[in-house]
Amino acid sequence: MARHIYSCPLRWSDMDAFGHVNNVVFLRYLEEARIDFMFRLAPGDGSPSFSGGSVVARHEIDYVRPLVHRHAPVTVESWVTKIGAASLTIAYEIKDPEQVYVRASTVVVPYDLAAGRPRRISAEEKSFLQEYVEGPAVAGRGAGKPSGSERAAA
């Protein structure tokens, strides 16, 4: 299946006192990639899919190695690991071709802003999401542990 690829610029203000991207900033990177995936790539011209809003129910994040500021963007790969009736789980890797900095997952709940409550995933949304379904390689379930080469380099 496909992965959504987002090229995320690093900003000078992303860096903390230790000279690397601050842990909280990685959540912003995930948000940027998720919004790009769910809203810009929503199916159909003028489709109402994902336009009603969504809320984050859960984040899991494993910091594999530090990311220092540089001018080149970092890649955020996103894919879907679970589609439920009223929620979905998106997994991510923040990476360069040669190394992974972060593995994470987010549980997202579609939300009806007018009614002020969660809503079910529509058939159109489910069809779109299924194009990005991969196995459950998400943070906190074994996949967040660095490989032998990543541990050795850390």
Stockholm file with secondary structure:
# STOCKHOLM 1.0

chainA/1-154         MARHIYSCPLRWSDMDAFGHVNNVVFLRYLEEARIDFMFRLAPGDGSPSFSGGSVVARHEIDYVRPLVHRHAPVTVESWVTKIGAASLTIAYEIKDPEQVYVRASTVVVPYDLAAGRPRRISAEEKSFLQEYVEGPAVAGRGAGKPSGSERAAA
#=GR chainA/1-154 SS CCCEEEEECCCGGGBCTTSBBCHHHHHHHHHHHHHIIIIITCSSTTCCTTTTCEEEEEEEEEECSCCBCCSSCEEEEEEEEEECSSCEEEEEEEEETTEEEEEEEEEEEEEETTTTEECCCCHHHHHHHHTTBCCCCCTTTTTTSCCHHHHHHC
#=GC SS_cons         CCCEEEEECCCGGGBCTTSBBCHHHHHHHHHHHHHIIIIITCSSTTCCTTTTCEEEEEEEEEECSCCBCCSSCEEEEEEEEEECSSCEEEEEEEEETTEEEEEEEEEEEEEETTTTEECCCCHHHHHHHHTTBCCCCCTTTTTTSCCHHHHHHC
//
